[in-house]
Structure formats: C-alpha cells, structure tokens
C-alpha cells in the first residue's frame, strides 16, 4: 500500500528535512508540498539538494491543499499548527513538528508561548518508556523539540530506573544555527557565527525547559526541576548536549557506581536501533550523526560531586525533528520503524 503524504512549511529547514527523508521512503507518495510566503516558487530554487522534487511547485498552506492525504506533516511556526490541524479529518494522521501540542500543562504553554493552549497529543519520541504503544495507531502526534530529544535521551534511563535525584538537574546544549530556522537574522549570518559561540535563553527562559521537565517527571514519577542553558555553535546542524544529575544514594553506595550507571543505560537502549551507548573512552561527535536518525551517548560518573554526566549527540534536523517525525509515522501506521531513515552519518 502506498501512503499519500503532504508536507507544509516545505521551504523551511524542518519541512525540507521531512521531504529529504520521505523522498527515499519505500511506502510513501509525496502529494502536496506547501508554504506561505514562498508559495508559487519552484522547490528546487529554495532547496536545490532535493533533486527528486526540484520541479515541484509550492502551493499555499491551506486546509484544502493538505486534506485528502493519509498523512500531513505540519512544519509551521509555533502557534500556527493548531488551527489547521483542527480542520483536518480525524482519520488523517497529522504530525506536528511545531510546539503547539507537546506540553501537558496549559499554564506552562501560556507562560512560554503567550497564547492559549491547543491541547496535548501523543509525544513522538519512540524511545521513551511506553511511547510505542501510545504511538501505534495514533492519528495525532506531537514531535518533540530538538533540545528535549537529546536531553531526554540522555537522562531518561537514569530517571526511569530511580537512579537519579530530581532536584538538581543541569543541562547545557550546543546547537547548530539551523535550529533557529531559515529566516534571515543578523545574529545568524556567517560573520557573526563563524569562530564564535554564544549562550541564549539563559536563566530558565528557553521554551524547551518545561518540555524537558515534563518528560523527566513523567519517567520518574517525581517533580524534576531542570536548569537548561542552550548555546549557539558555529556549525550548520547538530546538537551536543551535556546533561548532569545527582546520583541516588542506592547507586552511590555501590562498590562501582559508574559501572552500575553504565549498565542502566546499556540495558535501557540495548534494543534501540537509533540510540547507541558508545564504548568506554569514546565520546559523541556531532559530525558522526550528521544527516542520520542516530543518537550517540556516553556516560561518566563524577565521584567528587556524586553526579552522572551524559553527553548526547544528535542531528537537530533529523533525529531532533524530521527523523523523529518519520519514525513516529512509521510506528503509527505499522510500517518498519526504520523505513526511510538512515543510520549513517556524513564525514568529514
């Protein structure tokens, strides 16, 4: 059976990445490709790397153009998905790559996004405990943010096992500039970014903070509080997240806490094809996962302060957005989970 798919926001980085993956998906036929200000343009003039779709013309992002497909991907600005999704048929699988349907707490949404909460959809991070059962057969899926994807993959095993304490979680993550979208911004031009790094959203102000706290709290059953600081790195794509948390007394009292922690992470991801705990002594590189749906992790234990340190590298546009979306689509439709997805990075 061939599945018809429409992609909105196709002229942006996230929508373009969804198209890149779908172009090689064996079970998919790409239907409407939509945009807003770029409607009427030839896709190849905006995304010349999408050779197979270069001659397709972008149409307006309207319900009429998106309806009639089996699957609709919404790669729209935050706050723009809910109105369109609400008008699409209930039997259409709608996958929102924006933030509109990720948060469970309406107060947190209103605080960080400043608009009414649109509701909560099943969360499209299959590696979370119980997520695949929730995603199977779902008709609405909220794709996680890129920072929450790497942060949750880094720490979920420890919180799920009761090995970490909830009151002092610190996460610092560096992202490539594509995470800020494709719109022209002075702070993202080459002369501002090359050879420099900068923090932003410091002091709990980044919108992904409540999403990270939500995922860790759900996994642990505790009220997990997170200090999250994102930084902008001089690269086009990729995220390197360093996440730390206090280790529970029951683990710290063991003869070899680091070995115990490593075993917890190894067991959690033993059957996950897209998450790899690296051999000891090897540390994640953003370049090693570029263009892939792969996640690379490494764990260390700092006995001096009784903290676990987990480093996680992902491609923010693939595993952090489009890859997670396609992976979730595959699960929802009962397809092979890895269909259309690559394990291989790009080097150098």
N, C-alpha and C positions, 0 to 999 in steps of 0.2 A: 504494500500500500504506500502510495506517495502522499506526503503530508504537505499541504499548501501553507506557506508562511509569509506573513507581511512584516516588514521592519520599518518602524517610524524612527525619526531622528537619524536617518541613514547618512547624513552628511557630517555628523559629529564623530568623535573618536569611538565612543561606545557602540553606536549604531553601525559604524563601519567595521568594527571588530566582529560584531554579530554576523554581518554579511560575509566577512572573510571565512569564518568557521562554517557557516551554512553552505557556502559555495562548494565545499568538499564533503558535505553530509550526504550519505548514500540514500537517505529516506526522505529527502526534502526537495520540494519545488518552490523556488522563491517567487512570490507574487508581487504585490505592491511594495514599492520602496518609496518612502515618503520623507518629506522635510517641510520646513516652514519657510524661512526666507530664501532658501535655495531651491524651492520648488520650480520646476521647469528646466533646471540645469541637467546636463548630462553627467551621470555619476563619475565617469572617467576623468572629467575635468576637476573634480574635487577629491577623488580617491583613486589616483592612477594605478595604485597597486592592485586594485580589484579588477584584474584583466577580464575575467569571465563575465563581469557585469558592467563593463565600461560603457557600453552603448545604451544602457537603461537610462530612462529619464525619470527624475524625481517628481513625484506628484504631491499635492497638498496633503498635509496630515489631517485628514477628516475621518469621521466615523464611517462615512460611505466608502472611502477608499480602503479602509482597514477591514471592514466587515466582509464576510464571505470566505474568510480563510480559516483553516483549522487552528492555526497558532498566530498570535500577534505579539511581537516584541515591542515594548514601549521604551525607547531610549530618549526620553524627553527631560527637560529641566525639572528640578524638584518642584512639586506643586502642580505640574501640568498633566500628570498621568490620570489622576482620579476621575476627572470629568469625562475623558474619552473612554476609560475602562468601564465606567458606569453605563455607557450606552452600547457597549458591545454585547453580543448574545451570550447568555450564561453558559452555553455549551462550547464557546470558543476558549481555548487555552490562552490566557493573557499573562504575559511575563513582563513585569515592571522592573526595568533596570534603574529607575529612579528611586527616591527615598519614600515616596508617598505612603507605602503600605508596609514598611519594615517595623515600625515601632508599635509596641502594645500599649504604651502609656500615652494617652492623648495629651496630658499636661506636658510631658517631655517634648512631644511633637510641637505643640504650640510655643513652648519656650525657645526651641532651637530653630524652628522654621517659620514661626509667626503667622500661621494660617490654621483654619480648622482641620482637625484630624480626619483623614479619609477612611480610617479603619485598618485592620491588620489582616494580612494574607499569610499563608504558609511561607516559611522562610527558606529561601533556596540555597542553603549550604548543606549539601547531602551528607557531609562528614560529621555533622552534629549528631549526638545520640538521638535515635528515633526519627531523624529527619526523613529518611527514605520512605518510611511508612506513611508519613504525612504528605509527602510529595506525590506518591503513587496515586494516579487518577485525579489529581488536583486540577482545577480549572482556573485558578488564580495563584500566581507565585510572585513573591517579592524577592528580588535579587539583593543580596547583601551589599553594603558598601565595600569598597576595596580595602580600606584600613581595617574594618571589622573582620573581613575574611581572613587576613593574615593574623590579626590579633587573636581571634577565636581559635584558629587552627593551632596557634602557638600554645594557648593556655587551657583549652577545653579538657584535654586528657587529665591534667592535674586536678582541676576543679571537679570533674566528674568522679574521680577516684577519692575525693576527700583529702587529697594530699597537700592542698594549698589553703592558706587563710585569706579571708575576703576583704580585709580592712586596709591593705597597703599594696595595691597593685599599681605598678608603674610601667607605662608603655611609651616608648619613643620610636617613631617610624619615619623613615625617609622615603619619599615618593618621587618618581619622575614627573615631569611637567605635564604630561598628558592627563594626569589625574585632575587637573584644573579645567579640562575641557579645551575646545578648539577656538573659542572666541579670543580675539586679539586683546592682550593685556600687557601693559608696559613691563610689569614685573616678571613676565614670562618670556620676553624677547631674548634672543641669544646673548646679546651684550650684557644683559642683566644676570643671566643664569650661569653662563659658562664660567667655570672656575670659582663658583661661589655656592655656599649653602645658606639657607635661612629658615628660621622657625616661623610658624604662624599658628593661629588658633590656640595660643598659649594660655594656661590658667583655666583649663576646663571649658574653653569656648568653642571647641570644634564640634560640629554637628554629629560626628560619628561616636562621640563619647557615650551618649545614652544607649546607642545600639550595641556597643561593646559591653557595657554594664548589663544590658538586658540578656545577652547571650551567655555571659559567665554566670549571672544569677540564676538563670533557668537551668544551667547544667549542674550547679552546685546545690540549689535549693536555699541559698543564702543571699543576703543583700551585699553584693560585691560592689565596691567602690573603686573607681579607676582614675588615675591621673594620666591623661593622654596628651602627648605633645607630638604633633606632626612637623616634619621638616621637608623643605623642597630641595631636591638633589639635582645636580647638573647632568641629568640624563633624560631621555625622552619617555621611557617607560620602565616600570619595575617598582617594587616596594621591598625594603628591607626593614623588618620590624624586630625590635629588641624588647621583649616583654619579661618583667620580673615580678615575683610574688614571694611572700614569706612561706616557708615550708611548715606544714603542720607538725606538732610535736611527735606524733607517732612515726613520722618518717625521719625527722631529725635525730631521733633516738636510736635508729638502726645502726648497725656497725658500718654500713657503707651507704649513706643516703643518696649519693649520686648514682650508684648502680641501681638502687631501688627506683629512683625517679626515671632513669633511662628506661627501665623495664616497663614502667607505667605507660610512657609514650610509645614505646615499641609495640606493646600489646594493643594499645588503642588504634594504631594505624597499620597493624600487621596485614590487614586485608584491604587496605585502601590503595587503589591503583594510582591516585593522583597526589598522594601525600607520602613523602619519603623522609624517614629519620636517617640522617647521614651517619656513616661510620664515625667512630670517635676520632677526633683530630681533624675532621673535615668540617668546614663552615660554609653556610649558604652564600651563594653569589647571585646577584640579580641577573647577571648575564646568562647564567646556566639555565634559567627558567624562561628566558625571553621568548615570547610568541607561543608558549605552551600553556597547558592547563595544569601544570605540575606545581607542587609546593615542596620546598626543601627546608628541613628543620634540623637544628642542633640544640642539645640541652647541656647545661653545665650547672653545677651546684657550688655556690659561694659560701663555704662554711663560716667565713668570718662574719657574715651578716645573716646567715641562715636563709638564703634566698635561692630560688631557682632562676636561671636565666635561660630563656628560649629565644633563639634567633630564627626567623622565618622569612624566606624569600619567595615572592610570587611575582608574576606579571600582572600589574594592576588592571590592564585592559582585558586580559584573558581570564585567568583564574579569578581575578578580582572583580570581573564584570561579565563579559560576554561568554567566557568559558563556563563560568558557574551557571549562567542562564541556559546555555545549550545543554549542559549536563543535567540540569533540573528538568528541562523539557523532555529529555530522553527518558528520565525516570517516570515523569508524569504520564507519558504515552506508552510506556512499556517497551521502549527500544533499548538496544545495547547502550549502556551508560556512557561508553567512550566513543560513540558514533560521532564523527565529525571533529573529534578532539585530538590534539597532538600531545604526546609525552615528551617530545624532543625540543630542547631549547635551540637557540641560534648563537653561534660563536664564530669568529671573535666579535 
